[in-house]
Amino acid sequence: MTNLFTRIKNIISADLNEALDQKEKQNPIALLNQYLRQCELETEKVRKLLERQYSLKDEFTREYHQASQLAEKRKYQAEIASTAGETELHQFASAEHQQYADRAVRLSTSLEQVKGQLVDLERKYEEMKHKLKDMHLRRMELMGRENVTRANHQMNQVLDTNGYSDKSYSKFKEIENYLDRLEHQVNSSFYRNTIDARIAQLEKEMKLEESKSI
């Protein structure tokens, strides 16, 4: 049964990795964005842990100072009771002093541990923020290169007419042909109108000459 579960787990893992590979090939930027969101979530978790650690340090600090102050207070009270010959009160104050002193020592040790953990968490959090920022910058760089690659590919498709040998001309070629036809039409119309105007002028001059000679 264990081997069966292991095989199923391996199959699912292999299928998942294959799906991720296919997704990366189809749209690497989208997969990168997904990774970045996961990293952002992990960074946010560490930030919350850091805030809790700060609160815990403050609480340990308050408890430590309180225990230390009470230990000093009971110690002073035990001395007063001893001087006054109050044996029972002296024993009670001394026992209280010892309990608070032991608690202060324990809290001091815990406080130092919390401070050390806090420094480690701060370092890791800063590292995660820097890495996350670097990943965002790398994504921007990749997006820039991807945009250039796509733009070049599209321009090559438009400009390279060899790839369309079995189809129509490229868009630019179609526009060039259209402009050539339009220019020819305009020129033909211009010359035609110019000839008509010159012939009409000549006819007018000839008729004028004929009328003068009569």
Backbone as a printed PyTorch tensor [residue, N CA C, xyz], in Angstrom:
tensor([[[  0.8290,  -1.2080,   0.0000],
         [  0.0000,   0.0000,   0.0000],
         [  0.8680,   1.2640,   0.0000]],

        [[  1.9450,   1.2150,   0.7860],
         [  2.8510,   2.3610,   0.8400],
         [  3.4750,   2.6250,  -0.5210]],

        [[  3.8800,   1.5380,  -1.1980],
         [  4.4610,   1.6890,  -2.5330],
         [  3.4540,   2.2820,  -3.5050]],

        [[  2.1880,   1.8940,  -3.3600],
         [  1.1390,   2.4190,  -4.2400],
         [  0.9780,   3.9160,  -4.0480]],

        [[  0.9160,   4.3480,  -2.7780],
         [  0.7940,   5.7840,  -2.5010],
         [  2.0180,   6.5530,  -3.0150]],

        [[  3.1810,   5.9540,  -2.8600],
         [  4.4080,   6.5920,  -3.3410],
         [  4.3740,   6.7530,  -4.8530]],

        [[  3.9190,   5.7200,  -5.5570],
         [  3.8150,   5.7800,  -7.0190],
         [  2.8170,   6.8490,  -7.4470]],

        [[  1.6700,   6.8890,  -6.7530],
         [  0.6570,   7.9090,  -7.0850],
         [  1.2140,   9.3090,  -6.8580]],

        [[  1.9250,   9.4640,  -5.7480],
         [  2.5210,  10.7650,  -5.4400],
         [  3.5290,  11.1670,  -6.5090]],

        [[  4.3650,  10.2280,  -6.9370],
         [  5.3700,  10.5150,  -7.9680],
         [  4.7160,  10.8650,  -9.3040]],

        [[  3.6260,  10.1450,  -9.6270],
         [  2.9200,  10.4160, -10.8910],
         [  2.3200,  11.8150, -10.8800]],

        [[  1.6680,  12.1590,  -9.7530],
         [  1.0590,  13.4950,  -9.6390],
         [  2.1330,  14.5700,  -9.7130]],

        [[  3.2550,  14.3360,  -9.0230],
         [  4.3470,  15.2980,  -9.0370],
         [  4.9170,  15.4620, -10.4400]],

        [[  5.0720,  14.3470, -11.1520],
         [  5.5990,  14.4110, -12.5220],
         [  4.6470,  15.1650, -13.4390]],

        [[  3.3350,  14.8760, -13.3020],
         [  2.3370,  15.5740, -14.1270],
         [  2.3360,  17.0680, -13.8310]],

        [[  2.4630,  17.4130, -12.5510],
         [  2.4810,  18.8310, -12.1710],
         [  3.7080,  19.5300, -12.7370]],

        [[  4.8590,  18.8770, -12.6400],
         [  6.0800,  19.4680, -13.1840],
         [  5.9840,  19.6220, -14.7010]],

        [[  5.3880,  18.6400, -15.3580],
         [  5.2270,  18.7270, -16.8130],
         [  4.2990,  19.8780, -17.1780]],

        [[  3.2150,  20.0210, -16.3890],
         [  2.2820,  21.1270, -16.6510],
         [  2.9710,  22.4730, -16.4570]],

        [[  3.7860,  22.5780, -15.4150],
         [  4.5220,  23.8210, -15.1800],
         [  5.5150,  24.0930, -16.3020]],

        [[  6.1720,  23.0340, -16.7840],
         [  7.1120,  23.2040, -17.8980],
         [  6.3980,  23.7010, -19.1410]],

        [[  5.2210,  23.1300, -19.4200],
         [  4.4550,  23.5630, -20.5850],
         [  4.0050,  25.0040, -20.4340]],

        [[  3.5670,  25.3620, -19.2160],
         [  3.1370,  26.7370, -18.9680],
         [  4.2940,  27.7020, -19.1240]],

        [[  5.4860,  27.2860, -18.6690],
         [  6.6590,  28.1450, -18.7780],
         [  7.0280,  28.3700, -20.2400]],

        [[  6.8880,  27.3140, -21.0630],
         [  7.2040,  27.4580, -22.4830],
         [  6.2020,  28.3630, -23.1770]],

        [[  4.9240,  28.2410, -22.7930],
         [  3.8800,  29.0200, -23.4580],
         [  3.9130,  30.4880, -23.0330]],

        [[  4.0620,  30.7290, -21.7540],
         [  4.0450,  32.1060, -21.2560],
         [  4.9520,  32.2210, -20.0390]],

        [[  6.2510,  32.3940, -20.2610],
         [  7.1920,  32.4410, -19.1300],
         [  6.9550,  33.6230, -18.2030]],

        [[  6.5080,  34.7550, -18.7410],
         [  6.2690,  35.9330, -17.9000],
         [  5.1180,  35.6650, -16.9340]],

        [[  4.0640,  34.9860, -17.4090],
         [  2.9270,  34.6710, -16.5420],
         [  3.3520,  33.7580, -15.4020]],

        [[  4.1890,  32.7760, -15.7100],
         [  4.6780,  31.8820, -14.6640],
         [  5.5720,  32.6400, -13.6860]],

        [[  6.3760,  33.5450, -14.2060],
         [  7.2230,  34.3590, -13.3420],
         [  6.3800,  35.2230, -12.4160]],

        [[  5.2900,  35.7780, -12.9320],
         [  4.3830,  36.5720, -12.0970],
         [  3.7850,  35.7270, -10.9800]],

        [[  3.4700,  34.4670, -11.3140],
         [  2.9280,  33.5640, -10.3040],
         [  3.9630,  33.3050,  -9.2070]],

        [[  5.1990,  33.0710,  -9.6030],
         [  6.2650,  32.8740,  -8.6240],
         [  6.4530,  34.1120,  -7.7470]],

        [[  6.3860,  35.2750,  -8.3680],
         [  6.5570,  36.5230,  -7.6210],
         [  5.4480,  36.7070,  -6.5880]],

        [[  4.2130,  36.3740,  -6.9750],
         [  3.1080,  36.4870,  -6.0150],
         [  3.3250,  35.5500,  -4.8240]],

        [[  3.8270,  34.3470,  -5.1100],
         [  4.1110,  33.4160,  -4.0170],
         [  5.2090,  33.9640,  -3.1040]],

        [[  6.2370,  34.5490,  -3.6960],
         [  7.3210,  35.1370,  -2.9030],
         [  6.8240,  36.3210,  -2.0790]],

        [[  5.9250,  37.1010,  -2.6550],
         [  5.3500,  38.2210,  -1.9170],
         [  4.5460,  37.7340,  -0.7110]],

        [[  3.8040,  36.6280,  -0.8940],
         [  3.0390,  36.0650,   0.2120],
         [  3.9680,  35.5660,   1.3160]],

        [[  5.0540,  34.8940,   0.9200],
         [  6.0060,  34.4020,   1.9150],
         [  6.6890,  35.5550,   2.6490]],

        [[  7.0070,  36.6100,   1.9270],
         [  7.6180,  37.7870,   2.5540],
         [  6.6620,  38.4360,   3.5460]],

        [[  5.3800,  38.4700,   3.1840],
         [  4.3780,  39.0440,   4.0820],
         [  4.2360,  38.1930,   5.3470]],

        [[  4.3320,  36.8700,   5.1980],
         [  4.2730,  35.9950,   6.3740],
         [  5.4280,  36.2920,   7.3350]],

        [[  6.6160,  36.4620,   6.7710],
         [  7.7830,  36.7610,   7.6050],
         [  7.6150,  38.1210,   8.2790]],

        [[  7.0320,  39.0800,   7.5640],
         [  6.8050,  40.4080,   8.1630],
         [  5.8780,  40.3030,   9.3720]],

        [[  4.8240,  39.5000,   9.2540],
         [  3.8960,  39.3230,  10.3790],
         [  4.5820,  38.6050,  11.5390]],

        [[  5.4100,  37.6020,  11.2250],
         [  6.1650,  36.9260,  12.2730],
         [  7.1170,  37.8960,  12.9780]],

        [[  7.6790,  38.8000,  12.1980],
         [  8.5900,  39.7940,  12.7570],
         [  7.8500,  40.7230,  13.7170]],

        [[  6.6470,  41.1330,  13.3280],
         [  5.8450,  41.9960,  14.1950],
         [  5.4980,  41.2670,  15.4980]],

        [[  5.1380,  39.9860,  15.3950],
         [  4.8330,  39.2020,  16.5910],
         [  6.0700,  39.0630,  17.4830]],

        [[  7.2260,  38.9170,  16.8490],
         [  8.4620,  38.7740,  17.6240],
         [  8.7820,  40.0760,  18.3690]],

        [[  8.5300,  41.2110,  17.7260],
         [  8.7140,  42.5050,  18.4000],
         [  7.7910,  42.6110,  19.6180]],

        [[  6.5320,  42.2180,  19.4210],
         [  5.5800,  42.2670,  20.5270],
         [  6.0100,  41.3300,  21.6540]],

        [[  6.4970,  40.1480,  21.2660],
         [  6.9510,  39.1790,  22.2700],
         [  8.1540,  39.7180,  23.0420]],

        [[  9.0660,  40.3760,  22.3490],
         [ 10.2330,  40.9640,  23.0260],
         [  9.8010,  42.0340,  24.0170]],

        [[  8.8450,  42.8760,  23.5990],
         [  8.3530,  43.9180,  24.5000],
         [  7.6880,  43.3060,  25.7340]],

        [[  6.9320,  42.2310,  25.5310],
         [  6.2520,  41.5880,  26.6500],
         [  7.2580,  40.9410,  27.6100]],

        [[  8.2620,  40.2610,  27.0580],
         [  9.3130,  39.6730,  27.8970],
         [ 10.0610,  40.7640,  28.6670]],

        [[ 10.2950,  41.8830,  28.0020],
         [ 11.0080,  42.9870,  28.6550],
         [ 10.2190,  43.5220,  29.8360]],

        [[  8.9050,  43.7220,  29.6200],
         [  8.0570,  44.2100,  30.7210],
         [  8.0390,  43.2150,  31.8900]],

        [[  7.8740,  41.9280,  31.5690],
         [  7.8280,  40.9040,  32.6160],
         [  9.1620,  40.8170,  33.3620]],

        [[ 10.2540,  40.9570,  32.6380],
         [ 11.5790,  40.8870,  33.2670],
         [ 11.7860,  42.0440,  34.2390]],

        [[ 11.4500,  43.2580,  33.7890],
         [ 11.6170,  44.4280,  34.6550],
         [ 10.7060,  44.3320,  35.8830]],

        [[  9.4950,  43.8350,  35.6650],
         [  8.5700,  43.7000,  36.7820],
         [  9.0840,  42.6900,  37.8040]],

        [[  9.5740,  41.5410,  37.3120],
         [ 10.1090,  40.5170,  38.2210],
         [ 11.3450,  41.0310,  38.9520]],

        [[ 12.2010,  41.7510,  38.2410],
         [ 13.4130,  42.2900,  38.8790],
         [ 13.0640,  43.3010,  39.9600]],

        [[ 12.1130,  44.1600,  39.6670],
         [ 11.7030,  45.1680,  40.6510],
         [ 11.0730,  44.5240,  41.8920]],

        [[ 10.2220,  43.5120,  41.6770],
         [  9.5930,  42.8310,  42.8030],
         [ 10.6160,  42.0420,  43.6270]],

        [[ 11.6170,  41.4730,  42.9270],
         [ 12.6770,  40.7520,  43.6510],
         [ 13.4470,  41.7120,  44.5510]],

        [[ 13.7630,  42.8880,  44.0370],
         [ 14.4610,  43.8920,  44.8420],
         [ 13.5820,  44.3700,  46.0000]],

        [[ 12.2940,  44.5290,  45.7190],
         [ 11.3680,  44.9960,  46.7520],
         [ 11.2500,  43.9750,  47.8800]],

        [[ 11.0950,  42.6730,  47.5310],
         [ 10.9800,  41.6280,  48.5460],
         [ 12.3060,  41.4530,  49.3040]],

        [[ 13.3900,  41.6450,  48.6460],
         [ 14.6940,  41.5450,  49.3200],
         [ 14.8140,  42.6330,  50.3800]],

        [[ 14.4320,  43.8450,  50.0270],
         [ 14.4820,  44.9660,  50.9770],
         [ 13.5240,  44.7180,  52.1360]],

        [[ 12.3230,  44.1990,  51.8090],
         [ 11.3330,  43.9300,  52.8550],
         [ 11.8040,  42.8190,  53.7930]],

        [[ 12.5010,  41.8090,  53.2350],
         [ 13.0300,  40.7230,  54.0690],
         [ 14.0770,  41.2620,  55.0330]],

        [[ 14.8880,  42.1820,  54.5710],
         [ 15.9050,  42.7900,  55.4460],
         [ 15.2450,  43.5960,  56.5640]],

        [[ 14.2090,  44.3440,  56.2280],
         [ 13.4920,  45.1220,  57.2380],
         [ 12.8670,  44.1880,  58.2860]],

        [[ 12.2310,  43.1080,  57.7770],
         [ 11.5840,  42.1610,  58.6990],
         [ 12.6110,  41.4810,  59.5980]],

        [[ 13.7730,  41.1620,  59.0390],
         [ 14.8320,  40.5170,  59.8270],
         [ 15.3360,  41.4600,  60.9100]],

        [[ 15.5160,  42.7320,  60.5390],
         [ 15.9840,  43.7260,  61.5100],
         [ 14.9660,  43.9180,  62.6180]],

        [[ 13.6960,  43.8570,  62.2510],
         [ 12.6230,  44.0530,  63.2360],
         [ 12.3400,  42.8010,  64.0380]],

        [[ 12.9970,  41.6860,  63.7110],
         [ 12.7850,  40.4480,  64.4570],
         [ 11.5250,  39.7150,  64.0690]],

        [[ 10.9430,  40.0970,  62.9340],
         [  9.7380,  39.4200,  62.4450],
         [ 10.1660,  38.2130,  61.6070]],

        [[ 10.3360,  37.0920,  62.2890],
         [ 10.8780,  35.9050,  61.6290],
         [  9.9470,  35.3820,  60.5390]],

        [[  8.6870,  35.2490,  60.8600],
         [  7.7200,  34.7100,  59.8890],
         [  7.6160,  35.6080,  58.6700]],

        [[  7.5500,  36.9200,  58.8920],
         [  7.4610,  37.8770,  57.7760],
         [  8.7510,  37.8560,  56.9630]],

        [[  9.8720,  37.6990,  57.6930],
         [ 11.1710,  37.6310,  57.0000],
         [ 11.2270,  36.3960,  56.0760]],

        [[ 10.7450,  35.2600,  56.5630],
         [ 10.7470,  34.0390,  55.7530],
         [  9.8510,  34.1930,  54.5170]],

        [[  8.6980,  34.7990,  54.7180],
         [  7.7700,  34.9930,  53.5920],
         [  8.3850,  35.9140,  52.5340]],

        [[  8.9640,  37.0460,  52.9710],
         [  9.5630,  38.0050,  52.0400],
         [ 10.7670,  37.3970,  51.3310]],

        [[ 11.5500,  36.5910,  52.0670],
         [ 12.7260,  35.9470,  51.4610],
         [ 12.3120,  34.9410,  50.3860]],

        [[ 11.2410,  34.1610,  50.6890],
         [ 10.7450,  33.1870,  49.7070],
         [ 10.2270,  33.9010,  48.4550]],

        [[  9.5040,  34.9910,  48.6790],
         [  9.0030,  35.7850,  47.5510],
         [ 10.1690,  36.3530,  46.7420]],

        [[ 11.1800,  36.8450,  47.4490],
         [ 12.3530,  37.3890,  46.7580],
         [ 13.0040,  36.3300,  45.8720]],

        [[ 13.1330,  35.0950,  46.3970],
         [ 13.7680,  34.0320,  45.6310],
         [ 12.9460,  33.6630,  44.4000]],

        [[ 11.6350,  33.6180,  44.5590],
         [ 10.7630,  33.2940,  43.4220],
         [ 10.8760,  34.3580,  42.3290]],

        [[ 10.8170,  35.6130,  42.7230],
         [ 10.9250,  36.6960,  41.7370],
         [ 12.3260,  36.7450,  41.1160]],

        [[ 13.3500,  36.4720,  41.9120],
         [ 14.7170,  36.4770,  41.3750],
         [ 14.8980,  35.3610,  40.3450]],

        [[ 14.3760,  34.1470,  40.6940],
         [ 14.4620,  33.0240,  39.7400],
         [ 13.6870,  33.3420,  38.4600]],

        [[ 12.5270,  33.9550,  38.6240],
         [ 11.7190,  34.3250,  37.4560],
         [ 12.4530,  35.3510,  36.5970]],

        [[ 13.1250,  36.3020,  37.2520],
         [ 13.8630,  37.3280,  36.5040],
         [ 14.9920,  36.7010,  35.6980]],

        [[ 15.6780,  35.7160,  36.3000],
         [ 16.7600,  35.0280,  35.5850],
         [ 16.2020,  34.2780,  34.3740]],

        [[ 15.0950,  33.5910,  34.5860],
         [ 14.4670,  32.8390,  33.4830],
         [ 14.0130,  33.7820,  32.3690]],

        [[ 13.3770,  34.8820,  32.7720],
         [ 12.9090,  35.8550,  31.7870],
         [ 14.0750,  36.5060,  31.0550]],

        [[ 15.1700,  36.7430,  31.7500],
         [ 16.3450,  37.3300,  31.1140],
         [ 16.8990,  36.4090,  30.0320]],

        [[ 16.9400,  35.1080,  30.3470],
         [ 17.4140,  34.1350,  29.3590],
         [ 16.4880,  34.0950,  28.1440]],

        [[ 15.1690,  34.0520,  28.4230],
         [ 14.1940,  34.0280,  27.3240],
         [ 14.2700,  35.3010,  26.4870]],

        [[ 14.4730,  36.4300,  27.1700],
         [ 14.5590,  37.7100,  26.4670],
         [ 15.7570,  37.7380,  25.5270]],

        [[ 16.8860,  37.2160,  25.9730],
         [ 18.0660,  37.1790,  25.1180],
         [ 17.8400,  36.2690,  23.9120]],

        [[ 17.1390,  35.1510,  24.1330],
         [ 16.8170,  34.2590,  23.0200],
         [ 15.9060,  34.9460,  22.0070]],

        [[ 14.9040,  35.6420,  22.5150],
         [ 13.9620,  36.3580,  21.6330],
         [ 14.6940,  37.4340,  20.8430]],

        [[ 15.6130,  38.1490,  21.4960],
         [ 16.3850,  39.1830,  20.7960],
         [ 17.2280,  38.5740,  19.6760]],

        [[ 17.8710,  37.4240,  19.9810],
         [ 18.6650,  36.7530,  18.9490],
         [ 17.8050,  36.2980,  17.7880]],

        [[ 16.6300,  35.7290,  18.0900],
         [ 15.7010,  35.3020,  17.0410],
         [ 15.2050,  36.4950,  16.2320]],

        [[ 15.0010,  37.6070,  16.9330],
         [ 14.5280,  38.8160,  16.2680],
         [ 15.5640,  39.3280,  15.2750]],

        [[ 16.8220,  39.3340,  15.6640],
         [ 17.8950,  39.7590,  14.7530],
         [ 17.9470,  38.8540,  13.5280]],

        [[ 17.7930,  37.5450,  13.7490],
         [ 17.8210,  36.5930,  12.6340],
         [ 16.6410,  36.8110,  11.7040]],

        [[ 15.4490,  37.0390,  12.2960],
         [ 14.2660,  37.3000,  11.4750],
         [ 14.3980,  38.5980,  10.6880]],

        [[ 14.9360,  39.6240,  11.3250],
         [ 15.1410,  40.9020,  10.6310],
         [ 16.0770,  40.7330,   9.4460]],

        [[ 17.1480,  39.9810,   9.6580],
         [ 18.1140,  39.7540,   8.5660],
         [ 17.4520,  39.0040,   7.4110]],

        [[ 16.7060,  37.9480,   7.7460],
         [ 16.0460,  37.1650,   6.6950],
         [ 14.9890,  37.9940,   5.9750]],

        [[ 14.2560,  38.8040,   6.7360],
         [ 13.2210,  39.6370,   6.1270],
         [ 13.8240,  40.6440,   5.1540]],

        [[ 14.9350,  41.2660,   5.5530],
         [ 15.5980,  42.2210,   4.6680],
         [ 16.1320,  41.5160,   3.4140]],

        [[ 16.6820,  40.3120,   3.5930],
         [ 17.1700,  39.5580,   2.4460],
         [ 16.0330,  39.2220,   1.4950]],

        [[ 14.8970,  38.8120,   2.0530],
         [ 13.7470,  38.4750,   1.2220],
         [ 13.2420,  39.6920,   0.4680]],

        [[ 13.2280,  40.8520,   1.1310],
         [ 12.7770,  42.0760,   0.4520],
         [ 13.7200,  42.4450,  -0.6830]],

        [[ 15.0340,  42.3140,  -0.4550],
         [ 16.0030,  42.6310,  -1.5090],
         [ 15.8660,  41.6500,  -2.6790]],

        [[ 15.7170,  40.3720,  -2.3500],
         [ 15.5710,  39.3760,  -3.4170],
         [ 14.2810,  39.6000,  -4.2020]],

        [[ 13.2210,  39.9520,  -3.4780],
         [ 11.9520,  40.2210,  -4.1450],
         [ 12.0720,  41.4250,  -5.0740]],

        [[ 12.7680,  42.4660,  -4.6080],
         [ 12.9800,  43.6510,  -5.4450],
         [ 13.8130,  43.2930,  -6.6720]],

        [[ 14.8540,  42.4870,  -6.4760],
         [ 15.6840,  42.0580,  -7.6060],
         [ 14.8650,  41.2470,  -8.6080]],

        [[ 13.9640,  40.4010,  -8.0910],
         [ 13.1260,  39.6000,  -8.9810],
         [ 12.1760,  40.4760,  -9.7780]],

        [[ 11.6450,  41.5200,  -9.1410],
         [ 10.7740,  42.4590,  -9.8710],
         [ 11.5690,  43.1700, -10.9720]],

        [[ 12.7970,  43.5700, -10.6580],
         [ 13.6280,  44.2320, -11.6650],
         [ 13.9530,  43.2750, -12.8160]],

        [[ 14.2580,  42.0330, -12.4770],
         [ 14.5420,  41.0380, -13.5140],
         [ 13.3080,  40.7840, -14.3750]],

        [[ 12.1230,  40.7980, -13.7440],
         [ 10.8990,  40.6360, -14.5300],
         [ 10.7390,  41.7900, -15.5120]],

        [[ 11.0190,  43.0170, -15.0520],
         [ 10.9280,  44.1660, -15.9410],
         [ 11.9030,  44.0250, -17.1020]],

        [[ 13.1190,  43.5630, -16.8050],
         [ 14.1140,  43.3750, -17.8630],
         [ 13.6580,  42.3090, -18.8490]],

        [[ 13.1110,  41.2030, -18.3200],
         [ 12.6270,  40.1320, -19.1970],
         [ 11.4520,  40.6020, -20.0450]],

        [[ 10.5570,  41.3720, -19.4300],
         [  9.4130,  41.9020, -20.1850],
         [  9.8870,  42.8230, -21.2960]],

        [[ 10.9350,  43.6310, -20.9940],
         [ 11.4740,  44.5110, -22.0290],
         [ 12.0580,  43.7280, -23.1820]],

        [[ 12.8300,  42.6870, -22.8550],
         [ 13.4200,  41.8640, -23.9160],
         [ 12.3500,  41.1070, -24.6900]],

        [[ 11.3110,  40.6450, -23.9670],
         [ 10.2350,  39.9270, -24.6390],
         [  9.4820,  40.8540, -25.5860]],

        [[  9.2410,  42.0940, -25.1520],
         [  8.5600,  43.0530, -26.0250],
         [  9.3700,  43.3280, -27.2800]],

        [[ 10.6880,  43.4920, -27.1190],
         [ 11.5490,  43.7280, -28.2820],
         [ 11.5260,  42.5310, -29.2140]],

        [[ 11.5860,  41.3260, -28.6310],
         [ 11.5680,  40.1120, -29.4460],
         [ 10.2700,  40.0070, -30.2260]],

        [[  9.1480,  40.2570, -29.5490],
         [  7.8580,  40.1850, -30.2380],
         [  7.7520,  41.2610, -31.3220]],

        [[  8.2090,  42.4610, -30.9980],
         [  8.1440,  43.5450, -31.9770],
         [  8.9860,  43.2080, -33.2010]],

        [[ 10.2000,  42.7000, -32.9650],
         [ 11.0520,  42.3260, -34.0970],
         [ 10.4250,  41.2130, -34.9170]],

        [[  9.8150,  40.2600, -34.2340],
         [  9.1770,  39.1570, -34.9470],
         [  8.0350,  39.6550, -35.8140]],

        [[  7.2170,  40.5490, -35.2490],
         [  6.0990,  41.0800, -36.0200],
         [  6.5820,  41.9290, -37.1890]],

        [[  7.6150,  42.7410, -36.9570],
         [  8.1440,  43.5710, -38.0430],
         [  8.7490,  42.7080, -39.1430]],

        [[  9.4210,  41.6350, -38.7220],
         [  9.9940,  40.7380, -39.7220],
         [  8.9100,  40.0680, -40.5380]],

        [[  7.8090,  39.7270, -39.8970],
         [  6.7050,  39.1290, -40.6350],
         [  6.1120,  40.1070, -41.6380]],

        [[  6.0530,  41.3870, -41.2220],
         [  5.4770,  42.3970, -42.1120],
         [  6.4160,  42.7340, -43.2600]],

        [[  7.7260,  42.8440, -42.9460],
         [  8.6880,  43.2880, -43.9510],
         [  9.1980,  42.1680, -44.8340]],

        [[  9.2230,  40.9530, -44.3240],
         [  9.7770,  39.8330, -45.0800],
         [  8.7050,  39.2370, -45.9760]],

        [[  8.7530,  39.5700, -47.2610],
         [  7.7460,  39.0540, -48.1980],
         [  8.0350,  37.6230, -48.6130]],

        [[  9.2430,  37.1140, -48.3450],
         [  9.5530,  35.7460, -48.7280],
         [  8.6720,  34.7560, -47.9840]],

        [[  8.2790,  35.0970, -46.8080],
         [  7.4380,  34.2050, -46.0280],
         [  6.0130,  34.1740, -46.5240]],

        [[  5.6950,  35.0300, -47.4480],
         [  4.3290,  35.0920, -47.9690],
         [  4.3260,  34.8110, -49.4800]],

        [[  5.1960,  33.9510, -49.9430],
         [  5.3070,  33.6850, -51.3730],
         [  4.0380,  33.0470, -51.9230]],

        [[  3.3600,  32.2930, -51.0780],
         [  2.1350,  31.6360, -51.5180],
         [  0.9090,  32.4400, -51.1580]],

        [[  1.1010,  33.6240, -50.5980],
         [ -0.0270,  34.4520, -50.1920],
         [  0.0740,  35.8180, -50.8890]],

        [[ -0.6310,  36.7810, -50.3560],
         [ -0.5480,  38.1280, -50.9050],
         [  0.7290,  38.7990, -50.4290]],

        [[  1.0200,  39.9710, -50.9830],
         [  2.1980,  40.7220, -50.5530],
         [  2.0370,  41.1730, -49.1130]],

        [[  3.1400,  41.5910, -48.5210],
         [  3.0820,  42.0960, -47.1560],
         [  2.2990,  43.4010, -47.1230]],

        [[  1.9400,  43.8340, -45.9130],
         [  1.1330,  45.0380, -45.7770],
         [  1.8410,  46.2590, -46.3560]],

        [[  3.1340,  46.3760, -46.0860],
         [  3.8610,  47.5220, -46.6140],
         [  3.9380,  47.4750, -48.1280]],

        [[  4.0850,  46.2780, -48.6580],
         [  4.1390,  46.1520, -50.1190],
         [  2.8060,  46.5320, -50.7390]],

        [[  1.7160,  46.1410, -50.0870],
         [  0.3970,  46.5110, -50.5820],
         [  0.2300,  48.0310, -50.5830]],

        [[  0.6900,  48.6640, -49.5180],
         [  0.5800,  50.1260, -49.4470],
         [  1.4440,  50.7840, -50.5180]],

        [[  2.6530,  50.2500, -50.7220],
         [  3.5320,  50.8010, -51.7610],
         [  2.8850,  50.6700, -53.1390]],

        [[  2.2920,  49.5260, -53.4120],
         [  1.6270,  49.3290, -54.7060],
         [  0.4460,  50.2760, -54.8760]],

        [[ -0.3060,  50.4560, -53.7730],
         [ -1.4370,  51.3700, -53.8190],
         [ -0.9700,  52.7940, -54.1110]],

        [[  0.1250,  53.2080, -53.4550],
         [  0.6550,  54.5460, -53.6890],
         [  1.1510,  54.7090, -55.1260]],

        [[  1.7620,  53.6590, -55.6560],
         [  2.2090,  53.7200, -57.0610],
         [  1.0260,  53.8930, -58.0020]],

        [[ -0.0410,  53.1210, -57.7600],
         [ -1.2290,  53.2420, -58.6180],
         [ -1.8580,  54.6160, -58.4830]],

        [[ -1.9320,  55.1140, -57.2660],
         [ -2.5320,  56.4230, -57.0430],
         [ -1.7080,  57.5150, -57.7240]],

        [[ -0.3720,  57.3990, -57.6090],
         [  0.4900,  58.3910, -58.2440],
         [  0.3380,  58.3560, -59.7590]],

        [[  0.2170,  57.1610, -60.3110],
         [  0.0360,  57.0350, -61.7570],
         [ -1.2810,  57.6640, -62.2060]],

        [[ -2.3390,  57.4080, -61.4200],
         [ -3.6300,  57.9880, -61.7660],
         [ -3.5910,  59.5080, -61.7100]],

        [[ -2.9570,  60.0350, -60.6580],
         [ -2.8770,  61.4930, -60.5210],
         [ -2.0710,  62.1020, -61.6610]],

        [[ -0.9330,  61.4720, -61.9800],
         [ -0.1040,  61.9800, -63.0720],
         [ -0.8390,  61.9220, -64.4070]],

        [[ -1.5360,  60.7860, -64.6370],
         [ -2.2800,  60.6520, -65.9000],
         [ -3.3630,  61.7130, -66.0000]],

        [[ -4.0630,  61.9150, -64.9060],
         [ -5.1140,  62.9310, -64.9080],
         [ -4.5210,  64.3230, -65.1260]],

        [[ -3.3530,  64.5880, -64.5160],
         [ -2.7140,  65.8900, -64.6670],
         [ -2.3180,  66.1370, -66.1140]],

        [[ -1.6150,  65.1220, -66.6990],
         [ -1.1860,  65.3050, -68.0850],
         [ -2.3760,  65.3930, -69.0330]],

        [[ -3.4080,  64.6160, -68.7760],
         [ -4.5880,  64.6420, -69.6390],
         [ -5.2590,  66.0000, -69.5870]],

        [[ -5.4010,  66.5220, -68.3900],
         [ -6.0130,  67.8480, -68.2550],
         [ -5.1390,  68.9270, -68.8730]],

        [[ -3.8220,  68.7670, -68.7470],
         [ -2.9040,  69.7570, -69.3300],
         [ -3.0040,  69.7530, -70.8510]],

        [[ -3.0410,  68.5800, -71.4650],
         [ -3.1560,  68.4820, -72.9320],
         [ -4.4720,  69.0680, -73.4070]],

        [[ -5.5540,  68.7280, -72.7070],
         [ -6.8590,  69.2630, -73.1080],
         [ -6.8630,  70.7800, -73.0440]],

        [[ -6.2510,  71.3310, -72.0200],
         [ -6.2310,  72.7850, -71.8820],
         [ -5.3920,  73.4320, -72.9930]],

        [[ -4.2620,  72.8300, -73.3270],
         [ -3.3960,  73.3990, -74.3660],
         [ -4.0780,  73.3250, -75.7400]],

        [[ -4.7220,  72.1690, -76.0390],
         [ -5.4350,  72.0340, -77.3180],
         [ -6.5520,  73.0640, -77.4050]],

        [[ -7.2960,  73.2180, -76.3260],
         [ -8.3930,  74.1870, -76.3180],
         [ -7.8550,  75.5950, -76.5370]],

        [[ -6.7070,  75.9220, -75.9710],
         [ -6.1050,  77.2330, -76.1520],
         [ -5.6640,  77.4430, -77.5890]],

        [[ -5.0680,  76.3880, -78.1680],
         [ -4.6540,  76.4750, -79.5640],
         [ -5.8410,  76.6930, -80.4900]],

        [[ -6.9400,  75.9420, -80.2500],
         [ -8.1420,  76.1000, -81.0730],
         [ -8.6820,  77.5250, -80.9620]],

        [[ -8.6490,  78.0600, -79.7710],
         [ -9.1400,  79.4100, -79.5640],
         [ -8.2910,  80.4200, -80.3160]],

        [[ -6.9520,  80.2340, -80.2670],
         [ -6.0560,  81.1520, -80.9690],
         [ -6.2220,  81.0530, -82.4840]],

        [[ -6.4050,  79.8140, -82.9570],
         [ -6.5900,  79.6280, -84.4050],
         [ -7.8770,  80.3040, -84.8780]],

        [[ -8.9420,  80.1770, -84.1320],
         [-10.2060,  80.8150, -84.5180],
         [-10.0610,  82.3320, -84.5040]],

        [[ -9.2800,  82.8250, -83.5640],
         [ -9.0780,  84.2680, -83.4920],
         [ -8.2990,  84.7680, -84.7100]],

        [[ -7.2980,  84.0170, -85.1380],
         [ -6.5160,  84.3770, -86.3040],
         [ -7.3840,  84.3600, -87.5590]],

        [[ -8.2400,  83.3540, -87.6580],
         [ -9.1460,  83.2440, -88.8250],
         [-10.0920,  84.4460, -88.9010]],

        [[-10.5910,  84.8640, -87.7630],
         [-11.5240,  85.9980, -87.7530],
         [-10.8210,  87.2910, -88.1380]],

        [[ -9.5500,  87.4090, -87.8530],
         [ -8.7990,  88.6190, -88.1930],
         [ -8.5170,  88.6850, -89.6940]],

        [[ -8.2700,  87.5050, -90.2620],
         [ -7.8970,  87.4830, -91.6740],
         [ -9.1110,  87.7070, -92.5600]],

        [[-10.3080,  87.5720, -92.1420],
         [-11.5020,  87.7480, -92.9730],
         [-11.8150,  89.2380, -93.1250]]])
